[in-house]
Amino acid sequence: MRTHLNICIPTFNRSDYLIEALNSFEKDTLEKYYNLINIYISDNASTDDTETAVSQYKSKTSLNIQYIKQKYNKGALVNLFEAVKMIEDKTGHFWLFGDDDKINKGSIERIFYEINENEIDILLMNRIICDINLNPIRNDSYFKDKKDVQFIIRNDEDYIKYLKSIKTLDGLMCFISSIIGGPNLLNFIIQELEQDNFYKQNLFPHTYFIHKYIRQNANVRIHYLSKPLIYWRGDNTSKDGRTMKINSMMNYEEQIQIAIKVIKNRNVLKEYLNVIKNTYHIGRHLYYTIGSDKDEIEYNRYIVFLLRFNIFFAYYLSLLEIVIVVYKYIKMSLLYFTGHPKKS
């Protein structure tokens, strides 16, 4: 029995990009997959013509597209998972997909082969780095081994082995359009949305949930496809008033926060932070290639400071917690021996 593929697309004021993404699915989907693909679009209260554009597209496509428009802007982080909540069949796979990216030719056929022939919790796909107009610049590579890679993470040793093999930050599963999750991960995330609000505080909530899932479950299977299946639109946030440099800075900072939150074992934490440190020069090169080269010195200083401060903070977090406990104990003891404060 073939599994369903649920494609979840959060969007906001990007009707032109969104239609371009949908067109790429339309062109690459063979007729035999029409009944196995569901596309869920959560519109975060767009003020452009997104609603009209999607309605017109639905009227002429053979793809199964479901669309909702939020009554108000819930923020990008929440809206990301509003699309996930729309999924009806929780036994299928889900694909978080950016509204400004598109898929490469042959992607759908390859994805269905992988998710039907292999037991996969996470399918991670390589990408083609493009400019803002989706003109290809070069193929990316998330891992040091440029071939397809498979990981079975059963313990800390396996997790460290996975971390040591990472070449770029997206090996940590940052880029949403390159991630497909299985039903176990899907149901884990849906459950966590009700009880863990940290995802609302981090720019990579999907990365947070994925690594939390890996850390809490045994025998997590990750397959990486080295053939680029996704076109990634670079410097797309310039439309939102941000620059590639600012985005790169935020990426590293957010990943450090995830590491500190999810990983309690100090040796494992060190390896996660090493990934961030070791991939910094690659991230800097990406920013230099696509974005402006202004303020590169300040950018370098920022990242170096960020890494040093947060690595120190992560390593000595346990010590700080002990100091706080001792401080509170001393404070309570002083109150006991000197007398309790009088009530007014």
C-alpha positions, 0 to 999 in steps of 0.5 A, a space after each residue: 500500500 502506497 503512503 500519502 504525501 502531505 505537502 504543507 505550505 505556509 504562506 504570506 504575501 507571496 502569491 507569485 512565488 506560491 504559484 510558481 511553487 505549485 506549478 513545479 508540483 503540477 509539472 512533476 506529478 505523474 497521473 498515478 500520484 494524483 490521489 496520493 498527494 495532498 497540498 495544504 496551504 495556510 495563508 497567514 492573513 495575506 493582504 495581496 491576491 494570494 486567496 484569488 490566485 490559489 482559488 483560480 489555480 485550484 479550478 484548473 489543476 488536477 492536484 488536491 489542494 486545500 487552502 485556509 486563510 487565517 483571520 489574523 496574522 499568527 506569526 510565521 512560526 505558528 503558521 508553519 504548523 497551521 498547515 501541518 494541523 490541516 493534514 487529514 491522514 496522519 498515517 502518511 508522510 508530510 513535507 514542509 515546503 517554503 512558498 518561495 521554493 520549487 522542486 526539481 524534475 523527477 523529485 516526486 518519482 524519487 520521493 515516492 520510491 524512497 518513502 515506499 521502499 525504505 523505512 524512513 523517519 526523516 528524508 533529507 534532500 539536497 538543494 540547488 542554491 539559486 539567486 532571488 529569481 531561482 537562477 541556479 548558482 551551484 549544487 549544495 551538499 549537506 554532508 562531507 560524503 557527497 553520496 547518499 547517506 543513511 543514519 540509524 540513530 539508536 544512542 548518543 554514539 550514533 547521534 554524534 556520528 551523524 553530527 560529525 558527518 555534517 558539512 553545512 548547517 542544513 545538515 541539521 535540518 534547517 531548510 524546511 523544503 528539504 525535509 520530509 517526515 514520517 507518520 511517527 514524527 508527524 504525530 510527535 510534532 502535533 502532540 508537542 504543539 499542545 505542550 511545548 511553546 519553545 517553538 514559538 520563540 525560535 526561528 527554526 521550530 521544525 529543527 527543534 522538534 526534529 532533534 527533540 524527536 531524535 533525542 527522545 526516540 530510538 532507532 530513528 532512521 534518516 536518509 539523505 539524498 545527495 541529488 538536489 531535488 529542491 530549488 532554493 531561492 536565495 536572498 528572498 527575505 530582501 523583500 521583507 526588509 532583511 538582508 542575507 547577512 542578517 539572516 545568516 547571523 540569526 541562523 547560527 544564534 537560533 541553532 545554538 539555542 536549540 542545542 542548549 534546549 534539546 541536548 543535556 549530555 555535555 559531550 553530545 552538546 559539544 559536537 552539536 556546537 562544533 557543527 555550528 562552529 565548523 560550518 560557519 565559514 561555509 555559511 559566510 561563503 553563502 552569504 558572500 555569494 548571494 548577498 552583499 559583502 558590506 560589513 563582512 568584518 562586523 559579521 565575522 566578529 558577531 559570529 565569533 562572539 556569538 559562538 564563544 559566548 554560547 559555547 561557554 554558556 552551554 558548557 557551564 550551564 550546570 555549574 550556573 544552576 548549582 550556583 543559583 541553588 546555593 545562592 537561594 539556599 544561603 538567602 533562605 538561611 539568612 532569612 531564617 537566622 535573621 528573622 522573616 520579613 515583617 508583613 505590612 
